[in-house]
Structure formats: structure tokens, C-alpha cells
Amino acid sequence: MVTLTIYLLVILAQSLAGPCNPNKADVILVYCYPKTIITKIPECPYGWEVNQLALGGICYNGIHDSGYYQFTIPDLSPKNKSYCGTQSEFKNPVYHFHNSIISNDSSVIVKSQPVNYSFTCTYNANYLVNQAAFDQRYVLFWECASPRFQPHVSLIQKLYYIPRVATVHVKNGSSGSFESQLSLNFYSNAKFSSIKEAPFIIETSEIGSDIFAGVEAKGLSDRFKVVLNNCWATPSSEYFYQIHWPLITKGCATDNSILVHENGKTSRATFQFNAFRFRNIPKLSKVWLHCETHICDSEKFSCPVTCDKRKQRMEQTGGVLVAEIAVRSKQLTGKYSRLACVSLADIIFHLFFVIGFCAVLL
């Protein structure tokens, strides 16, 4: 009862206070978070109360916040796919989310100058995540080492003092990032339910055993799926190092020893490969894993990656055969190459002889 009384007194005080003091500072603050967007404008812009301003011209969800009116888009992918008129578009490789806060008075006359605060948040769709994979001393050692990993920081930009027109338009473009939500993890088994704590060790005899890895995005809207475009290993933290071993190319495994479990279906993409070591590399160096990761908007695109396993196997086998033939042809020199040629000629001659003999008998 006491709470209700206080609430009614607050409402009464606000009604007796009269119209707010017009604020003509054309400022808009935009916070682009991985899942939400928060926009703030000065209180009482050109005399407009918070309940006279609508997000997207639809939602009157503004609140008072320390001298500002704050409007929030809580999820970039609600069930109706458009929260309060929020629109999105993809211009490779950037996602753009835009909306506006506009004055919307239903009274017969308008005493305040109309306002329109437009804002945009942009998010890059492609990221490179990497991590130290294992030590080449025949012992596996894992540690987090992503030089591009940054804490969760949103960028704020301001626009001041535009020319006066019939309707005051204030535009803002701010940049956000999904990178702080991405992590390259290693797991205990193919269920990918338990993340291995760093560091962990694999004994010498276990070199060649299965390593389970995956890139996961936490805290993003459900519309976004994780797609691994390319993954490769290097003996250096430099992703462009000249010595490298490809694991995933164009979303598909590079050979039959690598298994991609899911790619583009959920907020996590997972795969497994065999632990290995680079030849002629100092034993103290580590093997680093790098993955080019794409954040795919499932509301606009088909995100799951499909691979033609039969075609992939044929291409891989063909490559191995060509390499083997090239090596052997260099080894067959001098007397041995001539013997090989004679041996092949004899085989062909006897084969035709047998076929002809059988034909005569029939």
C-alpha cells in the first residue's frame, strides 16, 4: 500500500511539473554489443517527452537514464525477426543493423519540432581465431594465445550540430564486433560436451591420437551460425607462416583422417584430427591452429556446409597417386629404369599372346 502511494505521488509530481525543458543538443550515443544495441539521446530533445518518442515509430520503450532517454534492442533476432522495426542487410563482409528514434505525437497540434535519430551498427562477418595447439617435443601442450582476442568493448560515436530543417535528423554509425564472443576450444571426446582445461598433456605413445576442436560463439543471437571456412596448422603463431598443414578448406576436410562434425548448423562448429608434428622443426616449437571463421546470418542465407565426400576422396586419392608416381619415376634411373621398361614390355607381349591363343581355341 505504501509503495502504491509513493508511485501515485511520483506520477502526480510529473504531471504537475509541466513540459520538459527543450534540449537542442543533437547528440546520439550508440552501443553496439554482440547481441544487443543500446541507443541514448539527450533528455527532452526539442521539447519531446520520452513517451512521445518511438523506436522504429512502433515501440514506446524509452526510459530515463542519467540525463538521457535510452532505447534498447535486446536481441538482434527476435521471433518476429524485426524488433521494433529494426532492419538488417549484408554487404560482404559486413552486417548492417539500422533503426531510428522518431517523434510521434497523436495530439491535434504539434508544438515541438519533429525529430528523427537514425542509427546503424555494423558487424564484421569474418574473423581469424587461433590458439597454440601442441608442443612438438612429443608432448602436447595447449594454451590460449589469440593475439586478436579483445575484451567485450563496444564503440561509441557522436554526431553534433547538423543544419536545422523542418524535421531534425541525427544520424550515427557505430561499429560492433562478434570477435570477443568467439573462442577456439579443445574437447575431451567426440561428444564435445567437456572442454579440456589448459594445459593438458598427451604421452609420446599417443601421438596420432584424435584431437577434438571447435570454434564457438557465445552470447550471439540465434540467427547467427558459426562457419569454418579454412583451418590450418603452423609451427608458428603467424597464421601466414610458409610451413603449414591444411585441415579444413572451403568448409570441408582436406583428407579422410579429418572429420568435420558440424559446420554452419549452430553457434558452434566442431571437427577432429590426429595429433602430429612437423618435420625438421625445432622440438621446442609449438603447433598452432588457425581457423578462418564466418558468422552466417541464417535468416538471409543457407549456412550449413555440405561436402561431396565421394568427390573429395577421389580428388585426394588422385593427388596422392600423382605424387607417388612422380617420386618413383625419379628413382628409376639407369639400369633399373631399362629393366623396368623391358619387364613391362614382356608382360604386355605375353598378355596378348595368351589372349590370341585362347581366341584360336574358341
C-alpha positions in Angstrom: 0.0 0.0 0.0 2.9 2.4 0.8 4.6 1.5 -2.5 1.4 2.3 -4.4 1.0 5.6 -2.7 4.6 6.6 -3.5 4.1 5.6 -7.1 1.0 7.7 -7.4 2.7 10.7 -5.9 5.6 10.4 -8.4 3.1 10.3 -11.3 1.2 13.4 -9.8 4.5 15.3 -9.4 5.5 14.6 -13.0 2.1 15.7 -14.3 2.3 19.0 -12.3 5.9 19.7 -13.4 4.7 20.6 -16.9 6.6 20.1 -20.2 10.3 19.3 -20.0 13.0 21.9 -20.8 13.9 21.6 -24.5 17.3 20.3 -25.2 18.7 21.2 -28.6 22.0 19.3 -28.5 21.9 16.9 -31.5 23.8 14.0 -29.8 23.2 10.3 -30.2 25.2 7.6 -28.4 25.1 4.1 -29.9 26.5 1.0 -28.1 26.9 -1.9 -30.5 27.1 -5.1 -28.4 27.3 -8.6 -29.9 23.6 -9.4 -29.1 22.0 -6.1 -28.2 22.0 -2.4 -29.3 21.5 0.4 -26.9 20.9 4.0 -28.1 20.8 7.1 -26.0 19.7 10.7 -26.8 19.6 13.7 -24.6 16.5 14.1 -22.4 13.7 16.3 -23.8 15.1 16.7 -27.3 13.4 19.8 -28.7 10.8 19.5 -26.0 9.7 15.9 -26.6 8.9 13.7 -23.6 10.2 10.1 -23.5 6.6 8.7 -24.0 6.3 10.7 -27.3 9.4 9.1 -28.9 9.1 5.7 -30.5 11.8 3.2 -31.6 11.2 2.5 -35.3 8.0 4.5 -34.9 6.5 1.5 -33.2 7.8 0.8 -29.7 7.5 3.4 -26.9 10.1 1.6 -24.7 12.3 4.6 -23.8 13.5 5.1 -20.2 15.2 7.8 -18.3 18.9 7.2 -17.7 21.1 10.0 -16.2 20.2 12.9 -18.5 19.4 10.7 -21.5 16.5 8.8 -23.0 17.6 5.2 -23.5 16.2 2.8 -26.1 17.2 -0.8 -26.3 17.1 -3.5 -28.9 17.5 -6.6 -26.6 18.0 -9.2 -29.3 19.1 -8.9 -32.9 17.0 -11.9 -33.8 13.6 -12.0 -32.0 10.9 -14.4 -33.0 9.3 -11.9 -35.4 12.7 -11.3 -37.0 12.3 -7.5 -36.6 12.4 -5.9 -33.2 10.6 -2.6 -33.3 11.3 -2.0 -37.0 15.0 -3.0 -36.8 16.2 -3.7 -40.3 19.3 -5.6 -41.4 21.3 -6.1 -44.6 24.5 -7.8 -45.5 27.2 -6.2 -47.7 30.0 -8.6 -47.8 31.7 -8.9 -45.4 29.7 -6.6 -43.1 26.3 -6.9 -41.4 24.4 -3.6 -41.0 21.6 -3.2 -38.4 19.7 0.1 -38.5 16.7 1.8 -36.9 15.6 5.2 -35.8 14.0 7.0 -32.9 11.3 9.4 -34.1 8.8 11.8 -32.5 5.3 10.5 -32.8 2.7 12.8 -31.2 -1.0 11.9 -31.6 -2.3 15.3 -30.4 -4.1 17.6 -32.8 -1.3 20.1 -33.0 2.4 19.7 -32.7 4.3 22.3 -30.6 7.8 20.8 -30.8 10.0 20.4 -33.9 9.8 16.8 -35.1 13.0 14.8 -34.6 14.4 11.7 -36.2 17.5 10.0 -34.7 18.8 7.3 -37.1 21.5 4.9 -36.1 23.4 2.0 -37.5 25.5 -0.8 -36.1 27.9 -2.7 -38.3 29.5 -6.1 -37.6 32.2 -7.8 -39.5 31.2 -11.3 -40.5 34.7 -12.8 -40.8 37.2 -13.4 -38.1 40.5 -15.3 -37.6 40.8 -17.2 -34.4 43.9 -19.1 -33.4 45.4 -21.0 -30.5 48.6 -22.8 -29.6 47.7 -26.4 -30.3 50.5 -28.7 -29.1 54.2 -28.9 -28.3 56.5 -30.7 -30.8 58.6 -32.3 -28.1 56.3 -35.4 -28.5 54.3 -33.9 -25.6 51.1 -32.0 -26.2 50.7 -28.6 -24.5 47.8 -26.3 -25.0 47.4 -22.7 -24.1 45.2 -19.8 -25.1 47.1 -17.4 -27.3 44.8 -15.4 -29.5 46.5 -12.1 -30.3 43.4 -10.7 -31.8 41.2 -11.6 -28.9 39.9 -8.5 -27.2 37.6 -7.9 -24.2 34.0 -7.1 -24.7 34.1 -3.4 -25.7 31.5 -1.5 -27.6 32.3 1.6 -29.6 30.6 4.9 -29.0 30.5 7.6 -31.6 28.9 11.1 -31.5 27.5 13.4 -34.1 27.0 17.1 -33.2 25.1 20.0 -34.6 23.5 19.4 -38.0 21.8 22.1 -40.0 18.2 22.9 -38.9 15.4 21.6 -41.1 11.7 21.0 -40.7 12.5 17.7 -39.0 15.7 17.4 -37.1 17.6 14.3 -38.5 20.5 13.0 -36.5 22.5 10.0 -38.0 25.0 7.8 -36.3 27.1 4.9 -37.5 28.9 2.7 -34.9 30.9 -0.4 -35.2 30.5 -3.5 -33.1 32.2 -6.9 -33.1 31.4 -10.5 -32.6 35.1 -11.4 -32.0 35.0 -11.1 -28.3 32.4 -13.9 -28.3 34.4 -16.3 -30.3 36.7 -18.9 -28.8 38.7 -21.9 -30.2 38.3 -24.7 -27.8 39.5 -28.3 -27.4 37.4 -31.1 -26.0 37.7 -34.4 -24.3 35.8 -36.6 -26.8 33.6 -36.6 -29.9 30.6 -35.5 -27.8 32.1 -32.1 -27.5 30.4 -31.7 -24.1 33.5 -31.2 -21.9 36.2 -28.5 -22.7 39.7 -29.5 -21.9 41.4 -27.3 -19.4 44.7 -25.8 -20.5 47.3 -27.1 -20.3 46.8 -30.9 -20.9 49.4 -33.4 -21.9 49.4 -36.4 -24.2 52.1 -39.0 -23.8 54.6 -39.7 -26.5 52.9 -43.0 -27.4 49.6 -41.1 -28.0 50.9 -39.0 -30.9 48.5 -39.7 -33.7 45.5 -39.9 -31.4 42.3 -37.9 -32.0 42.2 -34.2 -31.2 38.7 -32.7 -30.9 38.5 -29.0 -31.6 35.8 -26.4 -32.3 35.0 -22.7 -32.6 32.1 -21.5 -30.5 30.3 -18.2 -30.4 28.6 -17.4 -27.0 26.1 -14.7 -26.4 25.1 -14.1 -30.0 21.6 -14.0 -31.4 20.2 -17.4 -32.5 20.1 -16.2 -36.1 23.9 -16.3 -36.3 25.7 -19.6 -37.1 29.4 -20.4 -37.0 31.0 -21.5 -40.2 34.6 -22.7 -40.5 35.9 -21.7 -44.0 39.5 -22.7 -43.6 41.6 -24.2 -40.7 45.3 -25.0 -40.8 48.2 -25.7 -38.5 51.6 -24.0 -38.4 54.7 -24.3 -36.3 54.5 -20.6 -35.6 51.9 -18.2 -34.2 51.9 -16.4 -37.5 48.9 -17.5 -39.4 50.6 -16.8 -42.8 53.7 -18.9 -41.9 55.2 -20.6 -45.0 55.1 -24.0 -43.4 51.6 -25.1 -42.8 49.3 -28.1 -42.8 45.7 -27.6 -44.1 42.9 -29.3 -42.1 39.8 -27.7 -43.5 39.5 -26.0 -46.9 36.3 -24.3 -48.1 34.5 -25.8 -45.1 35.4 -29.4 -45.9 38.1 -31.8 -44.5 41.3 -32.0 -46.6 41.7 -35.8 -46.1 40.0 -38.8 -44.6 41.8 -38.6 -41.3 39.9 -35.3 -40.5 36.2 -35.4 -39.6 34.1 -32.3 -39.6 31.2 -33.0 -37.2 29.1 -29.8 -37.8 29.7 -26.7 -39.7 27.2 -23.8 -40.1 24.4 -25.5 -38.2 24.6 -23.9 -34.8 26.6 -21.4 -32.8 29.5 -24.0 -32.7 31.4 -25.7 -35.5 33.4 -28.8 -34.5 35.9 -31.2 -36.1 38.6 -33.7 -35.1 42.1 -34.6 -36.5 45.1 -36.6 -35.5 47.9 -35.2 -33.4 51.1 -34.8 -35.5 54.4 -33.0 -35.6 56.2 -31.0 -38.3 59.5 -32.5 -39.6 62.8 -30.6 -39.4 61.3 -28.1 -36.9 62.9 -27.4 -33.5 61.4 -29.6 -31.0 60.6 -26.8 -28.6 58.3 -25.0 -31.0 54.5 -25.4 -30.8 51.9 -26.3 -33.4 49.4 -23.5 -33.8 45.8 -24.0 -35.0 44.2 -21.2 -37.1 40.6 -21.0 -38.3 39.0 -18.5 -40.6 35.6 -18.2 -39.1 32.5 -16.7 -40.8 29.4 -15.6 -38.8 26.5 -16.5 -41.0 23.0 -15.0 -40.8 20.7 -17.9 -41.1 17.7 -15.6 -41.7 19.3 -14.5 -45.0 21.5 -17.4 -46.1 21.7 -21.2 -46.0 24.6 -21.6 -43.5 25.2 -25.4 -43.2 28.2 -26.6 -45.2 27.8 -29.8 -47.3 30.7 -31.7 -48.7 30.7 -34.3 -51.5 32.7 -37.0 -49.7 33.0 -39.2 -52.7 34.4 -36.4 -54.9 36.6 -35.3 -52.1 38.0 -38.8 -51.6 38.7 -39.2 -55.4 40.5 -35.9 -55.6 42.6 -36.6 -52.6 43.5 -40.1 -53.7 44.3 -38.8 -57.2 46.7 -36.3 -55.7 48.5 -38.9 -53.7 48.9 -41.2 -56.7 50.3 -38.5 -58.8 52.8 -37.6 -56.1 53.9 -41.3 -55.7 54.4 -41.7 -59.5 56.5 -38.6 -59.7 58.7 -39.8 -56.9 59.2 -43.3 -58.3 59.9 -42.1 -61.8 62.9 -40.1 -60.3 64.2 -43.2 -58.5 64.1 -45.4 -61.6 67.3 -44.4 -63.4 70.0 -46.1 -65.5 70.0 -49.9 -65.5 66.9 -50.1 -63.2 64.7 -47.9 -65.5 65.7 -50.0 -68.5 64.9 -53.2 -66.6 61.5 -51.8 -65.6 60.7 -50.9 -69.2 61.8 -54.4 -70.5 59.8 -56.0 -67.8 56.7 -54.0 -68.7 57.1 -54.9 -72.5 57.5 -58.6 -71.7 54.3 -58.5 -69.7 52.3 -56.9 -72.5 53.7 -59.3 -75.1 52.8 -62.4 -73.1 49.4 -61.0 -72.3 48.5 -60.5 -76.0 49.9 -64.0 -76.7 47.7 -65.7 -74.2 44.6 -63.8 -75.4 45.3 -64.7 -79.0 45.9 -68.4 -78.1 42.6 -68.5 -76.2 40.8 -67.0 -79.2 42.1 -69.7 -81.5 41.0 -72.4 -79.2 37.5 -71.0 -79.0 
